[in-house]
Amino acid sequence: MSHKISGPSNYHIRKLIRDLWKTKIKIWKKVSKKLSGPRRNRIDANLYRINKKTKKNDTIVVPGKILGIGDLDHNLTIACLESSKSAKKKIESSGSKLISIEELLKQNPKGSGVKIFY
């Protein structure tokens, strides 16, 4: 019998995990480790939780999906694996920026000022 694979099977996510791990920077290694586990262990973050736990002009990484329940009342830069359509609309209407984790890695390779949202 073969073992059951519990990590990601998507090529792009596996490549992202490798790229994050190769940086050897603590914050990116943590995000890589979180993404390399099973999908059921990934974060599903609602906008009201993000709004409650962040301040104006923060940069956060969500190693999972952003859902559109709630609103944002301040500007943020949010990097995530994926987001719902309603979350995208609400983030853009609040003046915040929604980018991919790859883009944030290119913009900020050292990871300074970036918070991981659990």
Secondary structure per residue as TSV (DSSP state, phi and psi in degrees):
chain	resnum	aa	ss	phi	psi
A	1	M	-	360.0	143.7
A	2	S	-	-95.7	160.1
A	3	H	-	-82.4	157.2
A	4	K	-	-87.6	129.2
A	5	I	-	-78.2	127.5
A	6	S	-	-111.6	-1.2
A	7	G	S	-90.7	-178.7
A	8	P	-	-70.8	144.0
A	9	S	-	-105.2	-10.6
A	10	N	-	-71.7	128.2
A	11	Y	H	-59.6	-43.7
A	12	H	H	-66.2	-37.6
A	13	I	H	-70.4	-40.0
A	14	R	H	-62.2	-40.9
A	15	K	H	-64.4	-42.6
A	16	L	H	-60.3	-43.6
A	17	I	H	-59.8	-45.4
A	18	R	H	-63.1	-44.2
A	19	D	H	-63.5	-41.0
A	20	L	H	-65.1	-41.5
A	21	W	H	-67.3	-37.8
A	22	K	H	-65.5	-21.0
A	23	T	T	-65.8	-25.3
A	24	K	-	60.1	24.4
A	25	I	-	-104.2	136.2
A	26	K	H	-53.9	-48.4
A	27	I	H	-65.3	-40.7
A	28	W	H	-71.6	-31.7
A	29	K	H	-67.3	-36.2
A	30	K	H	-64.4	-44.1
A	31	V	H	-63.3	-41.7
A	32	S	H	-60.1	-44.5
A	33	K	H	-63.8	-40.7
A	34	K	H	-65.7	-39.0
A	35	L	H	-74.3	-24.7
A	36	S	H	-79.3	-9.8
A	37	G	S	-80.8	-175.1
A	38	P	-	-64.0	152.2
A	39	R	G	-61.0	-32.7
A	40	R	G	-67.0	-16.9
A	41	N	G	-94.6	1.5
A	42	R	S	-76.2	160.3
A	43	I	E	-82.5	134.3
A	44	D	E	-114.5	106.0
A	45	A	E	-107.2	127.7
A	46	N	E	-86.3	152.8
A	47	L	H	-62.7	-33.4
A	48	Y	H	-66.6	-33.1
A	49	R	H	-70.4	-40.9
A	50	I	H	-62.6	-43.5
A	51	N	H	-62.4	-39.6
A	52	K	H	-71.3	-33.9
A	53	K	H	-100.8	5.7
A	54	T	-	-123.8	164.5
A	55	K	-	-115.4	173.2
A	56	K	T	-61.0	138.8
A	57	N	T	64.2	22.6
A	58	D	E	-74.4	156.3
A	59	T	E	-118.7	120.8
A	60	I	E	-125.7	154.9
A	61	V	E	-118.7	127.2
A	62	V	E	-110.3	107.6
A	63	P	E	-79.1	64.7
A	64	G	E	172.8	-139.3
A	65	K	E	-115.9	144.6
A	66	I	E	-103.2	130.1
A	67	L	E	-107.8	154.7
A	68	G	-	-91.0	24.6
A	69	I	S	-84.8	118.8
A	70	G	S	104.5	-173.7
A	71	D	-	-137.4	163.0
A	72	L	-	-108.2	137.6
A	73	D	-	-117.4	11.6
A	74	H	S	-146.5	163.6
A	75	N	-	-79.4	137.3
A	76	L	E	-140.3	163.3
A	77	T	E	-115.3	117.8
A	78	I	E	-116.9	125.8
A	79	A	E	-111.7	130.6
A	80	C	E	-147.2	167.9
A	81	L	E	-74.4	-44.8
A	82	E	E	-156.7	165.4
A	83	S	E	-149.0	156.5
A	84	S	-	-78.3	163.1
A	85	K	H	-62.7	-42.0
A	86	S	H	-67.1	-34.9
A	87	A	H	-66.3	-41.3
A	88	K	H	-58.4	-47.6
A	89	K	H	-60.7	-45.5
A	90	K	H	-68.2	-37.1
A	91	I	H	-66.2	-45.8
A	92	E	H	-67.4	-35.9
A	93	S	H	-70.9	-23.1
A	94	S	T	-84.6	-4.9
A	95	G	T	89.5	6.7
A	96	S	-	-85.5	167.3
A	97	K	E	-113.0	133.3
A	98	L	E	-113.6	119.4
A	99	I	E	-131.8	169.2
A	100	S	E	-84.7	164.3
A	101	I	H	-66.0	-35.0
A	102	E	H	-60.8	-43.7
A	103	E	H	-63.3	-42.0
A	104	L	H	-65.5	-37.4
A	105	L	H	-62.9	-39.6
A	106	K	H	-69.4	-40.1
A	107	Q	H	-70.7	-37.7
A	108	N	-	-134.7	74.2
A	109	P	T	-65.3	-25.1
A	110	K	T	-80.4	-20.6
A	111	G	-	77.4	18.8
A	112	S	T	-74.2	133.3
A	113	G	T	79.3	5.7
A	114	V	E	-97.8	135.5
A	115	K	E	-114.2	141.9
A	116	I	E	-90.5	129.6
A	117	F	-	-97.7	117.7
A	118	Y	-	-104.3	360.0
